[in-house]
């Protein structure tokens, strides 16, 4: 079974691309969503996050994501510690999930596919890109963050240029670009690879 990793910076439109693949009946594992669930439910991860932060991050019974974001996005060491606590668990969940999929290939969608080490598990990688101005506007509208907060998160992610250099496919998800034909071409190419036609 081929594994396709889909990545892209915050606000690039990875989820929109994955929705099209879902319509094509390709199962999608959303690593970022899985990470959120793990951070809310895995007792050892919860304990580690409190230890890394040096305080109780779950005072109201659930993770104070804004407080954690403010801590880690300005502190490279803390960010790496949180990532190295959460991401191995996410990858383990992906491997278990994959066993139950009945399809020719599967997708892992992850904002930090390269940074988390998940890219090494993938057979093909697709990067979704969009102009920074559009990405900032999308995230402000969607997540209720300030422009400064979005820019801070963009700074902590691998640049588009670096992602592109490590990718087999790139989709431009600018406002005026049609993404469906590009996705169908990639889907057909992967099926051809699986069927030995490439």
N, CA and C atoms as a LAMMPS dump frame, in Angstrom:
ITEM: TIMESTEP
0
ITEM: NUMBER OF ATOMS
594
ITEM: BOX BOUNDS ff ff ff
-5.0000000000000000e+02 5.0000000000000000e+02
-5.0000000000000000e+02 5.0000000000000000e+02
-5.0000000000000000e+02 5.0000000000000000e+02
ITEM: ATOMS id mol type element x y z
1 1 1 N 0.834 -1.19 0
2 1 2 C 0 0 0
3 1 3 C 0.879 1.254 0
4 2 1 N 0.615 2.145 -0.928
5 2 2 C 1.398 3.38 -1.017
6 2 3 C 0.877 4.384 0.009
7 3 1 N 1.808 5.104 0.619
8 3 2 C 1.462 6.168 1.57
9 3 3 C 1.78 7.505 0.921
10 4 1 N 0.768 8.359 0.833
11 4 2 C 0.962 9.715 0.311
12 4 3 C 0.882 10.687 1.477
13 5 1 N 1.94 11.446 1.687
14 5 2 C 1.925 12.486 2.72
15 5 3 C 1.517 13.804 2.106
16 6 1 N 0.558 14.464 2.729
17 6 2 C 0.142 15.785 2.252
18 6 3 C 0.485 16.804 3.326
19 7 1 N 1.223 17.825 2.928
20 7 2 C 1.623 18.856 3.879
21 7 3 C 1.476 20.231 3.247
22 8 1 N 1.67 21.234 4.061
23 8 2 C 1.561 22.616 3.599
24 8 3 C 1.517 23.509 4.821
25 9 1 N 1.91 24.742 4.645
26 9 2 C 1.914 25.672 5.766
27 9 3 C 0.51 25.977 6.247
28 10 1 N 0.426 26.567 7.417
29 10 2 C -0.87 26.941 7.994
30 10 3 C -1.639 27.831 7.013
31 11 1 N -2.9 27.478 6.757
32 11 2 C -3.729 28.268 5.851
33 11 3 C -3.527 27.996 4.374
34 12 1 N -2.721 26.974 4.049
35 12 2 C -2.457 26.693 2.624
36 12 3 C -3.635 25.983 1.956
37 13 1 N -4.48 25.331 2.752
38 13 2 C -5.645 24.645 2.183
39 13 3 C -5.476 23.141 2.055
40 14 1 N -4.675 22.538 2.942
41 14 2 C -4.468 21.078 2.92
42 14 3 C -5.79 20.32 3.047
43 15 1 N -6.647 20.821 3.947
44 15 2 C -7.908 20.116 4.21
45 15 3 C -8.796 20.106 2.972
46 16 1 N -8.824 21.211 2.231
47 16 2 C -9.622 21.265 0.993
48 16 3 C -9.122 20.228 -0.004
49 17 1 N -7.801 20.105 -0.121
50 17 2 C -7.203 19.117 -1.03
51 17 3 C -7.572 17.704 -0.567
52 18 1 N -7.491 17.462 0.736
53 18 2 C -7.8 16.124 1.27
54 18 3 C -9.267 15.754 1.065
55 19 1 N -10.145 16.754 1.124
56 19 2 C -11.576 16.481 0.893
57 19 3 C -11.802 15.927 -0.511
58 20 1 N -11.059 16.451 -1.482
59 20 2 C -11.197 15.961 -2.856
60 20 3 C -10.713 14.51 -2.943
61 21 1 N -9.579 14.206 -2.29
62 21 2 C -9.094 12.823 -2.27
63 21 3 C -10.114 11.901 -1.596
64 22 1 N -10.785 12.4 -0.554
65 22 2 C -11.813 11.589 0.126
66 22 3 C -12.959 11.253 -0.822
67 23 1 N -13.345 12.233 -1.655
68 23 2 C -14.396 11.998 -2.645
69 23 3 C -13.954 10.907 -3.633
70 24 1 N -12.63 10.84 -3.888
71 24 2 C -12.07 9.797 -4.764
72 24 3 C -11.88 8.47 -4.015
73 25 1 N -12.417 8.412 -2.798
74 25 2 C -12.409 7.214 -1.941
75 25 3 C -11.019 6.822 -1.442
76 26 1 N -10.175 7.824 -1.239
77 26 2 C -8.859 7.563 -0.639
78 26 3 C -8.959 7.931 0.849
79 27 1 N -8.668 6.983 1.75
80 27 2 C -8.757 7.28 3.186
81 27 3 C -7.693 8.291 3.612
82 28 1 N -8.111 9.237 4.463
83 28 2 C -7.2 10.285 4.928
84 28 3 C -7.067 10.222 6.451
85 29 1 N -5.824 10.17 6.918
86 29 2 C -5.511 10.231 8.35
87 29 3 C -5.064 11.652 8.642
88 30 1 N -5.83 12.354 9.47
89 30 2 C -5.51 13.752 9.784
90 30 3 C -4.622 13.795 11.02
91 31 1 N -3.311 13.918 10.804
92 31 2 C -2.345 13.836 11.902
93 31 3 C -2.532 14.959 12.923
94 32 1 N -2.862 16.173 12.446
95 32 2 C -3.004 17.301 13.37
96 32 3 C -4.205 17.094 14.294
97 33 1 N -5.298 16.581 13.726
98 33 2 C -6.496 16.282 14.522
99 33 3 C -6.2 15.165 15.522
100 34 1 N -5.471 14.154 15.056
101 34 2 C -5.089 13.034 15.934
102 34 3 C -4.204 13.537 17.082
103 35 1 N -3.289 14.455 16.761
104 35 2 C -2.411 15.03 17.797
105 35 3 C -3.24 15.76 18.846
106 36 1 N -4.245 16.5 18.401
107 36 2 C -5.139 17.21 19.345
108 36 3 C -5.828 16.212 20.269
109 37 1 N -6.36 15.133 19.683
110 37 2 C -7.064 14.114 20.483
111 37 3 C -6.134 13.465 21.498
112 38 1 N -4.907 13.173 21.049
113 38 2 C -3.912 12.544 21.93
114 38 3 C -3.574 13.48 23.091
115 39 1 N -3.41 14.768 22.783
116 39 2 C -3.06 15.745 23.824
117 39 3 C -4.195 15.935 24.834
118 40 1 N -5.41 15.554 24.437
119 40 2 C -6.558 15.667 25.34
120 40 3 C -6.847 14.387 26.11
121 41 1 N -6.352 13.236 25.599
122 41 2 C -6.806 11.97 26.193
123 41 3 C -5.707 11.028 26.669
124 42 1 N -4.481 11.162 26.157
125 42 2 C -3.406 10.23 26.528
126 42 3 C -2.75 10.704 27.831
127 43 1 N -2.929 9.927 28.897
128 43 2 C -2.491 10.383 30.232
129 43 3 C -0.987 10.636 30.304
130 44 1 N -0.176 9.823 29.62
131 44 2 C 1.277 10.047 29.7
132 44 3 C 1.678 11.301 28.915
133 45 1 N 0.986 11.566 27.807
134 45 2 C 1.253 12.794 27.031
135 45 3 C 0.83 14.016 27.851
136 46 1 N -0.325 13.936 28.49
137 46 2 C -0.814 15.038 29.338
138 46 3 C 0.198 15.345 30.439
139 47 1 N 0.686 14.283 31.078
140 47 2 C 1.668 14.438 32.16
141 47 3 C 2.953 15.086 31.635
142 48 1 N 3.401 14.636 30.462
143 48 2 C 4.626 15.184 29.854
144 48 3 C 4.456 16.659 29.48
145 49 1 N 3.289 17.017 28.947
146 49 2 C 3.046 18.415 28.554
147 49 3 C 3.081 19.318 29.784
148 50 1 N 2.456 18.869 30.873
149 50 2 C 2.492 19.65 32.123
150 50 3 C 3.923 19.803 32.627
151 51 1 N 4.685 18.728 32.509
152 51 2 C 6.074 18.737 32.966
153 51 3 C 6.926 19.697 32.117
154 52 1 N 6.738 19.649 30.784
155 52 2 C 7.476 20.529 29.868
156 52 3 C 7.114 21.992 30.134
157 53 1 N 5.825 22.248 30.334
158 53 2 C 5.362 23.624 30.549
159 53 3 C 5.719 24.134 31.944
160 54 1 N 5.925 23.204 32.879
161 54 2 C 6.239 23.596 34.25
162 54 3 C 5.033 24.095 35.019
163 55 1 N 3.842 23.752 34.523
164 55 2 C 2.586 24.143 35.193
165 55 3 C 1.442 23.28 34.667
166 56 1 N 0.292 23.361 35.331
167 56 2 C -0.876 22.592 34.9
168 56 3 C -1.528 23.289 33.705
169 57 1 N -1.449 22.64 32.541
170 57 2 C -2.024 23.211 31.319
171 57 3 C -3.468 22.756 31.109
172 58 1 N -3.994 21.981 32.066
173 58 2 C -5.345 21.407 31.936
174 58 3 C -6.236 21.847 33.105
175 59 1 N -6.048 23.057 33.546
176 59 2 C -6.754 23.549 34.753
177 59 3 C -8.278 23.42 34.645
178 60 1 N -8.811 23.669 33.463
179 60 2 C -10.277 23.617 33.28
180 60 3 C -10.741 22.265 32.735
181 61 1 N -9.876 21.259 32.856
182 61 2 C -10.258 19.911 32.406
183 61 3 C -9.864 19.61 30.971
184 62 1 N -9.465 20.641 30.217
185 62 2 C -8.959 20.404 28.856
186 62 3 C -7.753 21.306 28.623
187 63 1 N -6.964 20.953 27.63
188 63 2 C -5.715 21.669 27.364
189 63 3 C -5.99 23.123 26.989
190 64 1 N -5.286 24.04 27.654
191 64 2 C -5.358 25.457 27.295
192 64 3 C -4.425 25.666 26.098
193 65 1 N -4.984 25.515 24.897
194 65 2 C -4.179 25.525 23.673
195 65 3 C -3.529 26.883 23.409
196 66 1 N -4.244 27.93 23.75
197 66 2 C -3.706 29.27 23.512
198 66 3 C -2.48 29.51 24.392
199 67 1 N -2.569 29.096 25.657
200 67 2 C -1.443 29.266 26.576
201 67 3 C -0.248 28.425 26.115
202 68 1 N -0.542 27.18 25.688
203 68 2 C 0.539 26.308 25.199
204 68 3 C 1.182 26.916 23.949
205 69 1 N 0.358 27.397 23.032
206 69 2 C 0.871 28.009 21.792
207 69 3 C 1.769 29.199 22.122
208 70 1 N 1.326 30.034 23.068
209 70 2 C 2.129 31.196 23.448
210 70 3 C 3.47 30.786 24.044
211 71 1 N 3.462 29.66 24.759
212 71 2 C 4.712 29.152 25.357
213 71 3 C 5.661 28.609 24.299
214 72 1 N 5.138 27.709 23.443
215 72 2 C 6.039 26.946 22.556
216 72 3 C 6.422 27.676 21.273
217 73 1 N 5.558 28.566 20.768
218 73 2 C 5.904 29.198 19.501
219 73 3 C 6.971 30.276 19.65
220 74 1 N 7.286 30.615 20.885
221 74 2 C 8.38 31.567 21.108
222 74 3 C 9.589 30.896 21.742
223 75 1 N 9.546 29.572 21.834
224 75 2 C 10.629 28.849 22.495
225 75 3 C 10.901 27.544 21.751
226 76 1 N 11.945 27.569 20.929
227 76 2 C 12.284 26.436 20.062
228 76 3 C 12.461 25.13 20.841
229 77 1 N 13.12 25.21 22.004
230 77 2 C 13.373 23.988 22.787
231 77 3 C 12.082 23.37 23.303
232 78 1 N 11.182 24.222 23.81
233 78 2 C 9.901 23.706 24.312
234 78 3 C 9.063 23.122 23.184
235 79 1 N 9.086 23.786 22.034
236 79 2 C 8.351 23.302 20.858
237 79 3 C 8.838 21.901 20.481
238 80 1 N 10.159 21.718 20.442
239 80 2 C 10.734 20.411 20.093
240 80 3 C 10.365 19.347 21.13
241 81 1 N 10.358 19.739 22.404
242 81 2 C 10.011 18.782 23.468
243 81 3 C 8.561 18.318 23.343
244 82 1 N 7.657 19.267 23.084
245 82 2 C 6.238 18.908 22.926
246 82 3 C 6.068 18.017 21.694
247 83 1 N 6.718 18.41 20.594
248 83 2 C 6.626 17.604 19.368
249 83 3 C 7.158 16.189 19.575
250 84 1 N 8.273 16.064 20.296
251 84 2 C 8.857 14.731 20.478
252 84 3 C 8.055 13.89 21.477
253 85 1 N 7.162 14.531 22.226
254 85 2 C 6.242 13.806 23.111
255 85 3 C 5.033 13.307 22.324
256 86 1 N 4.51 14.176 21.46
257 86 2 C 3.236 13.88 20.785
258 86 3 C 3.415 13.071 19.496
259 87 1 N 4.413 13.419 18.676
260 87 2 C 4.477 12.847 17.328
261 87 3 C 4.755 11.349 17.249
262 88 1 N 5.6 10.777 18.107
263 88 2 C 5.749 9.314 18.046
264 88 3 C 4.43 8.578 18.3
265 89 1 N 3.578 9.146 19.166
266 89 2 C 2.269 8.53 19.453
267 89 3 C 1.365 8.654 18.221
268 90 1 N 1.395 9.821 17.563
269 90 2 C 0.604 10.029 16.343
270 90 3 C 1.011 9.018 15.269
271 91 1 N 2.319 8.828 15.087
272 91 2 C 2.801 7.89 14.06
273 91 3 C 2.377 6.463 14.375
274 92 1 N 2.367 6.115 15.642
275 92 2 C 1.936 4.771 16.051
276 92 3 C 0.451 4.592 15.734
277 93 1 N -0.335 5.629 16.008
278 93 2 C -1.776 5.577 15.702
279 93 3 C -1.999 5.452 14.194
280 94 1 N -1.176 6.148 13.402
281 94 2 C -1.292 6.058 11.939
282 94 3 C -1.04 4.621 11.465
283 95 1 N 0 4.008 12.005
284 95 2 C 0.339 2.631 11.598
285 95 3 C -0.798 1.665 11.932
286 96 1 N -1.427 1.862 13.08
287 96 2 C -2.558 1.008 13.476
288 96 3 C -3.763 1.268 12.569
289 97 1 N -4.039 2.545 12.303
290 97 2 C -5.171 2.941 11.444
291 97 3 C -5.014 2.349 10.039
292 98 1 N -3.783 2.425 9.531
293 98 2 C -3.49 1.978 8.159
294 98 3 C -3.846 0.501 7.964
295 99 1 N -3.642 -0.302 9.002
296 99 2 C -3.918 -1.756 8.895
297 99 3 C -5.375 -2.058 8.573
298 100 1 N -6.256 -1.133 8.921
299 100 2 C -7.689 -1.376 8.74
300 100 3 C -8.245 -0.74 7.468
301 101 1 N -7.369 -0.153 6.65
302 101 2 C -7.831 0.498 5.417
303 101 3 C -7.808 -0.491 4.256
304 102 1 N -8.885 -0.471 3.507
305 102 2 C -9.003 -1.367 2.358
306 102 3 C -8.995 -0.501 1.092
307 103 1 N -7.797 -0.035 0.716
308 103 2 C -7.682 0.85 -0.441
309 103 3 C -6.298 0.671 -1.044
310 104 1 N -6.12 1.199 -2.245
311 104 2 C -4.83 1.017 -2.913
312 104 3 C -3.743 1.93 -2.353
313 105 1 N -4.179 3.064 -1.823
314 105 2 C -3.212 3.916 -1.125
315 105 3 C -3.919 4.721 -0.045
316 106 1 N -3.133 5.224 0.887
317 106 2 C -3.684 6.013 1.994
318 106 3 C -2.942 7.341 2.074
319 107 1 N -3.573 8.291 2.764
320 107 2 C -2.997 9.625 2.897
321 107 3 C -2.81 9.961 4.37
322 108 1 N -1.657 10.567 4.673
323 108 2 C -1.492 11.233 5.971
324 108 3 C -1.394 12.721 5.699
325 109 1 N -2.3 13.482 6.309
326 109 2 C -2.25 14.939 6.2
327 109 3 C -1.615 15.477 7.469
328 110 1 N -0.529 16.242 7.32
329 110 2 C 0.177 16.761 8.498
330 110 3 C 0.839 18.093 8.165
331 111 1 N 0.587 19.089 8.994
332 111 2 C 1.209 20.408 8.788
333 111 3 C 2.726 20.304 8.913
334 112 1 N 3.179 19.465 9.858
335 112 2 C 4.63 19.358 10.07
336 112 3 C 5.111 17.942 9.716
337 113 1 N 4.797 17.545 8.503
338 113 2 C 5.168 16.218 8
339 113 3 C 6.68 16.013 8.052
340 114 1 N 7.435 17.035 7.645
341 114 2 C 8.902 16.923 7.632
342 114 3 C 9.474 17.055 9.041
343 115 1 N 8.988 18.059 9.777
344 115 2 C 9.529 18.341 11.104
345 115 3 C 9.293 17.184 12.08
346 116 1 N 8.163 16.46 11.908
347 116 2 C 7.803 15.39 12.854
348 116 3 C 8.497 14.064 12.54
349 117 1 N 9.125 13.989 11.364
350 117 2 C 9.759 12.728 10.954
351 117 3 C 8.815 11.807 10.198
352 118 1 N 7.537 12.209 10.071
353 118 2 C 6.546 11.368 9.384
354 118 3 C 6.868 11.208 7.901
355 119 1 N 7.545 12.2 7.324
356 119 2 C 7.867 12.145 5.891
357 119 3 C 8.674 10.903 5.54
358 120 1 N 9.474 10.41 6.495
359 120 2 C 10.309 9.233 6.219
360 120 3 C 9.464 7.966 6.03
361 121 1 N 8.21 7.999 6.496
362 121 2 C 7.311 6.842 6.336
363 121 3 C 6.548 6.883 5.014
364 122 1 N 6.614 8.023 4.322
365 122 2 C 5.795 8.216 3.118
366 122 3 C 6.518 7.758 1.851
367 123 1 N 5.726 7.258 0.89
368 123 2 C 6.276 6.868 -0.417
369 123 3 C 6.259 8.039 -1.394
370 124 1 N 5.264 8.91 -1.23
371 124 2 C 5.118 10.089 -2.079
372 124 3 C 4.712 11.249 -1.184
373 125 1 N 5.14 12.461 -1.56
374 125 2 C 4.791 13.642 -0.763
375 125 3 C 4.22 14.726 -1.675
376 126 1 N 3.107 15.307 -1.223
377 126 2 C 2.438 16.379 -1.935
378 126 3 C 2.437 17.612 -1.032
379 127 1 N 2.952 18.724 -1.542
380 127 2 C 2.914 19.983 -0.792
381 127 3 C 1.859 20.897 -1.388
382 128 1 N 1.064 21.478 -0.498
383 128 2 C 0.042 22.446 -0.904
384 128 3 C 0.592 23.83 -0.571
385 129 1 N 0.595 24.702 -1.559
386 129 2 C 1.138 26.05 -1.34
387 129 3 C 0.09 27.104 -1.697
388 130 1 N 0.271 28.282 -1.141
389 130 2 C -0.59 29.428 -1.459
390 130 3 C 0.17 30.683 -1.042
391 131 1 N -0.143 31.83 -1.648
392 131 2 C 0.541 33.07 -1.267
393 131 3 C 0.359 33.367 0.223
394 132 1 N 1.401 33.885 0.859
395 132 2 C 1.384 34.121 2.311
396 132 3 C 0.228 35.035 2.713
397 133 1 N -0.027 36.066 1.933
398 133 2 C -1.127 36.994 2.25
399 133 3 C -2.471 36.283 2.331
400 134 1 N -2.718 35.386 1.376
401 134 2 C -3.969 34.612 1.377
402 134 3 C -4.025 33.676 2.574
403 135 1 N -2.889 33.039 2.883
404 135 2 C -2.843 32.119 4.021
405 135 3 C -3.156 32.84 5.325
406 136 1 N -2.556 34.026 5.501
407 136 2 C -2.782 34.805 6.734
408 136 3 C -4.263 35.164 6.842
409 137 1 N -4.851 35.632 5.752
410 137 2 C -6.272 36.024 5.764
411 137 3 C -7.168 34.834 6.099
412 138 1 N -6.866 33.661 5.531
413 138 2 C -7.674 32.456 5.805
414 138 3 C -7.63 32.078 7.281
415 139 1 N -6.434 32.122 7.856
416 139 2 C -6.269 31.678 9.249
417 139 3 C -6.896 32.679 10.219
418 140 1 N -6.751 33.966 9.939
419 140 2 C -7.371 34.987 10.796
420 140 3 C -8.891 34.762 10.824
421 141 1 N -9.463 34.512 9.652
422 141 2 C -10.907 34.307 9.532
423 141 3 C -11.338 33.015 10.233
424 142 1 N -10.55 31.961 10.064
425 142 2 C -10.913 30.622 10.56
426 142 3 C -10.648 30.453 12.054
427 143 1 N -9.496 30.925 12.519
428 143 2 C -9.052 30.611 13.888
429 143 3 C -9.138 31.772 14.866
430 144 1 N -9.612 32.915 14.382
431 144 2 C -9.745 34.052 15.292
432 144 3 C -8.404 34.476 15.901
433 145 1 N -7.328 34.345 15.145
434 145 2 C -6.002 34.747 15.621
435 145 3 C -5.667 36.132 15.072
436 146 1 N -4.718 36.795 15.708
437 146 2 C -4.258 38.085 15.172
438 146 3 C -3.274 37.816 14.034
439 147 1 N -3.043 38.826 13.236
440 147 2 C -2.072 38.73 12.134
441 147 3 C -0.698 38.323 12.679
442 148 1 N -0.306 38.931 13.815
443 148 2 C 1.007 38.644 14.422
444 148 3 C 1.117 37.176 14.847
445 149 1 N 0.025 36.641 15.428
446 149 2 C 0.033 35.231 15.871
447 149 3 C 0.187 34.288 14.683
448 150 1 N -0.483 34.606 13.583
449 150 2 C -0.389 33.755 12.382
450 150 3 C 1.031 33.802 11.818
451 151 1 N 1.6 35.008 11.74
452 151 2 C 2.957 35.17 11.203
453 151 3 C 3.955 34.402 12.063
454 152 1 N 3.755 34.435 13.385
455 152 2 C 4.627 33.694 14.314
456 152 3 C 4.59 32.195 14.003
457 153 1 N 3.408 31.67 13.71
458 153 2 C 3.273 30.231 13.409
459 153 3 C 3.897 29.892 12.057
460 154 1 N 3.719 30.785 11.098
461 154 2 C 4.321 30.568 9.777
462 154 3 C 5.845 30.501 9.908
463 155 1 N 6.397 31.365 10.75
464 155 2 C 7.859 31.398 10.954
465 155 3 C 8.389 30.087 11.518
466 156 1 N 7.548 29.384 12.284
467 156 2 C 7.972 28.13 12.914
468 156 3 C 7.807 26.912 12.008
469 157 1 N 7.3 27.126 10.796
470 157 2 C 7.11 26.001 9.869
471 157 3 C 8.148 26.058 8.749
472 158 1 N 8.421 24.899 8.181
473 158 2 C 9.335 24.809 7.04
474 158 3 C 8.817 25.706 5.919
475 159 1 N 9.709 26.381 5.219
476 159 2 C 9.289 27.277 4.134
477 159 3 C 8.724 26.473 2.96
478 160 1 N 7.899 27.142 2.149
479 160 2 C 7.337 26.483 0.959
480 160 3 C 8.449 25.979 0.045
481 161 1 N 9.506 26.788 -0.102
482 161 2 C 10.615 26.404 -0.993
483 161 3 C 11.244 25.088 -0.537
484 162 1 N 11.419 24.966 0.772
485 162 2 C 12.026 23.748 1.311
486 162 3 C 11.094 22.549 1.127
487 163 1 N 9.8 22.781 1.37
488 163 2 C 8.812 21.698 1.181
489 163 3 C 8.81 21.229 -0.273
490 164 1 N 8.763 22.207 -1.19
491 164 2 C 8.711 21.886 -2.624
492 164 3 C 9.916 21.046 -3.026
493 165 1 N 11.09 21.395 -2.501
494 165 2 C 12.321 20.68 -2.886
495 165 3 C 12.293 19.218 -2.425
496 166 1 N 11.459 18.901 -1.429
497 166 2 C 11.389 17.529 -0.905
498 166 3 C 10.126 16.791 -1.356
499 167 1 N 9.352 17.399 -2.263
500 167 2 C 8.048 16.839 -2.637
501 167 3 C 8.052 16.249 -4.045
502 168 1 N 7.192 15.246 -4.231
503 168 2 C 6.986 14.664 -5.562
504 168 3 C 5.954 15.48 -6.345
505 169 1 N 5.011 16.074 -5.609
506 169 2 C 3.929 16.835 -6.237
507 169 3 C 3.734 18.152 -5.484
508 170 1 N 3.255 19.16 -6.222
509 170 2 C 2.93 20.457 -5.607
510 170 3 C 1.582 20.901 -6.166
511 171 1 N 0.7 21.361 -5.269
512 171 2 C -0.574 21.941 -5.707
513 171 3 C -0.612 23.395 -5.246
514 172 1 N -0.856 24.289 -6.207
515 172 2 C -1.002 25.709 -5.906
516 172 3 C -2.475 25.936 -5.556
517 173 1 N -2.727 26.288 -4.311
518 173 2 C -4.103 26.479 -3.856
519 173 3 C -4.43 27.961 -3.682
520 174 1 N -3.972 28.776 -4.638
521 174 2 C -4.333 30.203 -4.643
522 174 3 C -5.823 30.324 -4.947
523 175 1 N -6.379 31.467 -4.599
524 175 2 C -7.822 31.678 -4.77
525 175 3 C -8.299 31.444 -6.207
526 176 1 N -7.457 31.787 -7.183
527 176 2 C -7.912 31.753 -8.58
528 176 3 C -7.429 30.512 -9.347
529 177 1 N -6.979 29.476 -8.616
530 177 2 C -6.459 28.269 -9.292
531 177 3 C -7.403 27.098 -9.032
532 178 1 N -7.7 26.336 -10.077
533 178 2 C -8.55 25.137 -9.943
534 178 3 C -7.691 23.973 -9.444
535 179 1 N -8.047 23.424 -8.281
536 179 2 C -7.216 22.349 -7.72
537 179 3 C -7.684 20.946 -8.123
538 180 1 N -8.958 20.802 -8.505
539 180 2 C -9.489 19.449 -8.757
540 180 3 C -8.761 18.741 -9.905
541 181 1 N -8.529 19.388 -11.056
542 181 2 C -7.805 18.682 -12.136
543 181 3 C -6.413 18.218 -11.694
544 182 1 N -5.717 19.054 -10.919
545 182 2 C -4.366 18.69 -10.441
546 182 3 C -4.438 17.468 -9.518
547 183 1 N -5.447 17.43 -8.657
548 183 2 C -5.604 16.307 -7.723
549 183 3 C -5.927 15.024 -8.492
550 184 1 N -6.793 15.116 -9.466
551 184 2 C -7.15 13.925 -10.265
552 184 3 C -5.924 13.387 -10.998
553 185 1 N -5.095 14.284 -11.538
554 185 2 C -3.853 13.839 -12.216
555 185 3 C -2.943 13.083 -11.255
556 186 1 N -2.789 13.603 -10.045
557 186 2 C -1.932 12.945 -9.042
558 186 3 C -2.526 11.592 -8.663
559 187 1 N -3.824 11.561 -8.446
560 187 2 C -4.527 10.311 -8.101
561 187 3 C -4.291 9.25 -9.172
562 188 1 N -4.439 9.647 -10.436
563 188 2 C -4.263 8.695 -11.544
564 188 3 C -2.818 8.237 -11.655
565 189 1 N -1.88 9.152 -11.417
566 189 2 C -0.463 8.769 -11.474
567 189 3 C -0.128 7.74 -10.387
568 190 1 N -0.643 7.954 -9.183
569 190 2 C -0.38 7.007 -8.088
570 190 3 C -0.99 5.641 -8.407
571 191 1 N -2.217 5.628 -8.953
572 191 2 C -2.833 4.347 -9.33
573 191 3 C -2.016 3.655 -10.418
574 192 1 N -1.454 4.434 -11.35
575 192 2 C -0.596 3.853 -12.396
576 192 3 C 0.669 3.251 -11.805
577 193 1 N 1.249 3.929 -10.805
578 193 2 C 2.427 3.392 -10.14
579 193 3 C 2.095 2.059 -9.467
580 194 1 N 0.962 2.045 -8.775
581 194 2 C 0.521 0.821 -8.062
582 194 3 C 0.3 -0.328 -9.053
583 195 1 N -0.276 0.018 -10.197
584 195 2 C -0.59 -1.012 -11.215
585 195 3 C 0.57 -1.285 -12.167
586 196 1 N 1.746 -0.719 -11.856
587 196 2 C 2.948 -1.006 -12.647
588 196 3 C 2.953 -0.402 -14.024
589 197 1 N 2.191 0.686 -14.204
590 197 2 C 2.125 1.305 -15.539
591 197 3 C 3.093 2.478 -15.683
592 198 1 N 3.85 2.766 -14.629
593 198 2 C 4.809 3.885 -14.698
594 198 3 C 6.211 3.352 -14.523
